[in-house]
Amino acid sequence: MEQILITLSVCLIAGLLMSRAVKLVNLPAVTAYLVAGLLLGPFFLGQLGLPLIGFVSLEEVESFKIVTQVALGFIAFVIGNEFRLSQLKSMGRQAITIGILQAVITTLVVDAALLALHFIRPDVISAASAITLGSIAAATAPAATLMVVKQYKADGPLTHLLLMVVAIDDAVGLVLFSVSFGIANALEKGHIDMIGVLVEPLCEILLSLGLGAVAGFALNALEKYFHSRSKRMSLSIAFVLLTVGLSMLEFDIGPVHLGFSLLLVCMMTGTVFCNICETSEELMDRVDRWTSPVNILFFVLSGAELDLNILKNPMVLLIGVVFLISRSAGKIFGAYSSCRLSQCSPTISRYLGPTLLPQAGVALGMALTAANLSDGAVVRNVVLFSVLVYELVGPTLTKIALTKAGEINPEGRTSSRSPNKPKPGHTLG
């Protein structure tokens, strides 16, 4: 027990110290936390084998998975706050259109690129793996995006649309992956499992949204019995922990294997709660502040589990480079074209794409599901490679895009110990 507590404290301190270092080069704090985790991981300090300093193996990092799951739950709960009816009336149709179209376009672009590589070098990647990777490319990680938005207090139409799109992306990505993985299995086994392709993913989405809605109504009903801010905040935290736990349940009904999407469950809980509770905005803000240490641990642990062994395989690097280029092109073109179709402003159309590049947990989960393909290890390693690149580069690209869109304003305050004054030459308008 003492080892767990010391390890978590070392992760927090390392992440905070690294955030001071990257501030000198104007990088987002998310990048600092990931780098701190990478340094504490089994490929750097972990190699020394020193007790309590660094992770000696990827399995040790995996043992802290509950922390990352809880952090994702809180992140999804906060993102649910973006789906207020006022926002949905002004941006709901655009967010749904963009969320679906950019994901589909990205999948098609990556499919085309990797299938072309398959026909040129069939010994490098199979058609089944190419199609599976195409669907995994659609997934966008909401955690890094939300952390950049929070750190720089980004606000504006692009920011609000972005948070809605990354939330919708989880459901769209789940459907795309299930269909593509079903086709990939059919290519290898000669038959299509309609239950796995259509029934299970649709049931997962509906069950997740249903469970989240029930939790949101229950939270609002119980919240009315408490009046102090601290007790209401504690109740909200309890419900997020409850929904995270429930979302891990799996069960079978006949031939259908059913489960829940953690992100969808917690997001729906936040969405329902924020729309029926009059004081939800202030309460969510307090919960969001309370979870700051959990979010730091999430990214430090994410950095620690980045597997650098994949860099030793030139074929994985080849497929990975093709994957990165085609996915980036698909996300940027898909976002731009769907924004134009939805009649978004030129600013949103231009800068939304780069903010959708971060990729992490959802994609890794899909890659694990694809492990039973004949070359499932290739899929997993390519996704690990993309996560390594996108998690380190993605937050900076998101910051640049939001800054160019005018939704991140320079602030003069660098310390809570001093008054907030704009930097010379800058205005906050």
GINOR-V524825 format. One record per residue. N is the residue number from 0. BURIAL is 1 if it has 9 or more other C-alpha atoms within 8 Angstrom, else 0. Layout:
N_BURIAL + N_BURIAL
This chain:
0_0 + 1_0 + 2_0 + 3_0 + 4_0 + 5_1 + 6_1 + 7_1 + 8_0 + 9_1 + 10_1 + 11_1 + 12_0 + 13_1 + 14_1 + 15_1 + 16_0 + 17_1 + 18_1 + 19_0 + 20_1 + 21_1 + 22_1 + 23_0 + 24_0 + 25_0 + 26_1 + 27_1 + 28_1 + 29_1 + 30_1 + 31_1 + 32_1 + 33_1 + 34_1 + 35_1 + 36_1 + 37_1 + 38_1 + 39_1 + 40_1 + 41_1 + 42_1 + 43_1 + 44_1 + 45_1 + 46_0 + 47_0 + 48_0 + 49_0 + 50_0 + 51_0 + 52_1 + 53_1 + 54_1 + 55_1 + 56_1 + 57_1 + 58_0 + 59_1 + 60_1 + 61_0 + 62_0 + 63_1 + 64_0 + 65_0 + 66_1 + 67_1 + 68_1 + 69_1 + 70_1 + 71_1 + 72_1 + 73_1 + 74_1 + 75_1 + 76_1 + 77_1 + 78_1 + 79_1 + 80_1 + 81_1 + 82_1 + 83_1 + 84_0 + 85_0 + 86_1 + 87_1 + 88_0 + 89_0 + 90_1 + 91_1 + 92_1 + 93_1 + 94_1 + 95_1 + 96_1 + 97_1 + 98_1 + 99_1 + 100_1 + 101_1 + 102_1 + 103_1 + 104_1 + 105_1 + 106_1 + 107_1 + 108_1 + 109_1 + 110_1 + 111_0 + 112_1 + 113_1 + 114_1 + 115_0 + 116_1 + 117_1 + 118_0 + 119_0 + 120_0 + 121_1 + 122_0 + 123_0 + 124_1 + 125_1 + 126_1 + 127_1 + 128_1 + 129_1 + 130_1 + 131_1 + 132_1 + 133_1 + 134_1 + 135_1 + 136_1 + 137_1 + 138_1 + 139_1 + 140_1 + 141_1 + 142_0 + 143_1 + 144_1 + 145_1 + 146_1 + 147_1 + 148_1 + 149_0 + 150_1 + 151_0 + 152_0 + 153_1 + 154_1 + 155_0 + 156_0 + 157_1 + 158_1 + 159_1 + 160_1 + 161_1 + 162_1 + 163_1 + 164_1 + 165_1 + 166_1 + 167_1 + 168_1 + 169_1 + 170_1 + 171_1 + 172_1 + 173_1 + 174_1 + 175_1 + 176_1 + 177_1 + 178_1 + 179_1 + 180_1 + 181_1 + 182_1 + 183_1 + 184_1 + 185_1 + 186_1 + 187_1 + 188_0 + 189_0 + 190_0 + 191_1 + 192_0 + 193_0 + 194_0 + 195_1 + 196_1 + 197_1 + 198_1 + 199_1 + 200_1 + 201_1 + 202_1 + 203_1 + 204_1 + 205_0 + 206_1 + 207_1 + 208_1 + 209_1 + 210_1 + 211_1 + 212_1 + 213_1 + 214_1 + 215_1 + 216_1 + 217_0 + 218_1 + 219_1 + 220_0 + 221_0 + 222_1 + 223_0 + 224_0 + 225_0 + 226_0 + 227_0 + 228_0 + 229_0 + 230_1 + 231_1 + 232_1 + 233_0 + 234_1 + 235_1 + 236_1 + 237_0 + 238_1 + 239_1 + 240_1 + 241_0 + 242_1 + 243_1 + 244_0 + 245_0 + 246_1 + 247_1 + 248_0 + 249_0 + 250_0 + 251_0 + 252_0 + 253_0 + 254_0 + 255_1 + 256_1 + 257_1 + 258_1 + 259_1 + 260_1 + 261_1 + 262_1 + 263_1 + 264_1 + 265_1 + 266_1 + 267_1 + 268_1 + 269_1 + 270_1 + 271_1 + 272_1 + 273_1 + 274_1 + 275_0 + 276_0 + 277_0 + 278_0 + 279_1 + 280_1 + 281_0 + 282_1 + 283_1 + 284_0 + 285_1 + 286_1 + 287_1 + 288_0 + 289_0 + 290_1 + 291_0 + 292_0 + 293_1 + 294_1 + 295_1 + 296_1 + 297_1 + 298_1 + 299_1 + 300_1 + 301_1 + 302_1 + 303_1 + 304_1 + 305_1 + 306_0 + 307_0 + 308_0 + 309_1 + 310_1 + 311_0 + 312_0 + 313_0 + 314_0 + 315_1 + 316_1 + 317_0 + 318_1 + 319_1 + 320_0 + 321_1 + 322_1 + 323_1 + 324_0 + 325_1 + 326_1 + 327_1 + 328_1 + 329_1 + 330_1 + 331_1 + 332_1 + 333_1 + 334_1 + 335_1 + 336_1 + 337_1 + 338_1 + 339_1 + 340_0 + 341_1 + 342_0 + 343_1 + 344_0 + 345_0 + 346_0 + 347_1 + 348_1 + 349_0 + 350_1 + 351_1 + 352_1 + 353_1 + 354_1 + 355_1 + 356_1 + 357_1 + 358_1 + 359_1 + 360_0 + 361_1 + 362_1 + 363_1 + 364_0 + 365_1 + 366_1 + 367_0 + 368_0 + 369_1 + 370_1 + 371_0 + 372_1 + 373_0 + 374_1 + 375_1 + 376_0 + 377_1 + 378_1 + 379_1 + 380_1 + 381_1 + 382_1 + 383_1 + 384_1 + 385_1 + 386_1 + 387_1 + 388_1 + 389_1 + 390_1 + 391_1 + 392_1 + 393_1 + 394_1 + 395_1 + 396_1 + 397_1 + 398_1 + 399_0 + 400_1 + 401_1 + 402_1 + 403_0 + 404_1 + 405_0 + 406_1 + 407_1 + 408_1 + 409_1 + 410_1 + 411_0 + 412_1 + 413_0 + 414_0 + 415_0 + 416_0 + 417_0 + 418_0 + 419_0 + 420_0 + 421_1 + 422_1 + 423_0 + 424_0 + 425_0 + 426_0 + 427_0 + 428_0
